[in-house]
Amino acid sequence: MSGTQPQAKGFDWKLKDKAYVRVYEGLDPRYGQVYTKSAQALAGMTGLEPGELVVDLACGTGLSTDVFARAVGPKGRVIGQDVNPKMMAAARNRLKGPGRIELILADLADFGRVAQELHLAGRVDAVLSSFSYFYMYDFHEQLQEEVFRVLKPGGRLGFNIGTFLSPVEYQGRTYNTFTAIFDRTLDRLLREKGYSAGLDPAPPRPVPMYTRWDLSILERLGYRKIQTRPWPLPMSASQVYEYSIEGFHAQGMGFPSQTLMALDQETRVGYLEETLDRCGQEMDAQGLQSHILNVAATK
């Protein structure tokens, strides 16, 4: 067996179809308005004000765009950019009312070109990305440079780091420790099913690349103030797993286990659901929530 550790693969957001858009839309109300509240937290942390020009990177179906547009009011302007045409269509439908909202269908790797076409250099008050920035780890340094270029002096960048099931370190405290319970339970279940390797590689699971953001990039670019703050998701520990299975693993996202990834998707998802049935109450009894790290930087 190869010694390399598998990483949970991300989605190719360009290929997500209309059926997935319906799943995505359903996650927000079923799981405590997680996307809406995340956008509200970023809007508050970056101090959006009426009349400002805001860019929403990876705006998806417009849930975050709507929050930002309400914050800047009718005299403000919001530009949303996303790569998926089905999600963009949903955003156009959601945001079809009056207001200064512009939606751009383009890959975030092309943000520099979009910014140039819209003459945004040095004009933007805030660039925000809710529940999305960590999908851009493969070109994040390039993107950070382009974002810094469009911000005016005093402009703000706001985004989140981390996934709901990965450890988050902040000021000497580790968040999301309940994931160890799920991993131990899943390892035990796999061995019961006859897979002697269990959860291979064994817990603790490897930390995905996109949780290891280098915030020193922001310092090198010249941001004069950088704030970080753990943000608790509005759901219990077991609900975070329900959300992850329903919204992502059942839709094709991988899992950091050679044993699981050798199985067909239906079986893999079934084992994840059975594991949750076994340990969900134990995780919730600890009263812990899943956290991601919110970041706000001022130019």
Salt bridges, closest charged atoms under 4 A:
GLU25 OE1 - ARG94 NH2 2.85
GLU52 OE1 - ARG156 NH2 2.82
ASP66 OD2 - ARG70 NE 3.13
GLU102 OE1 - ARG77 NH2 2.83
ASP107 OD2 - LYS14 NZ 3.24
GLU117 OE2 - ARG113 NH1 3.09
ASP125 OD1 - LYS152 NZ 3.13
GLU141 OE2 - ARG220 NH2 3.29
GLU146 OE1 - ARG149 NH1 2.67
ASP183 OD1 - ARG205 NH2 2.46
ASP187 OD2 - ARG191 NE 3.04
GLU192 OE1 - ARG278 NH2 2.86
ASP214 OD2 - ARG220 NH1 3.98
GLU246 OE2 - ARG30 NH2 2.36
GLU274 OE1 - LYS193 NZ 3.53
GLU274 OE2 - ARG278 NH2 3.38
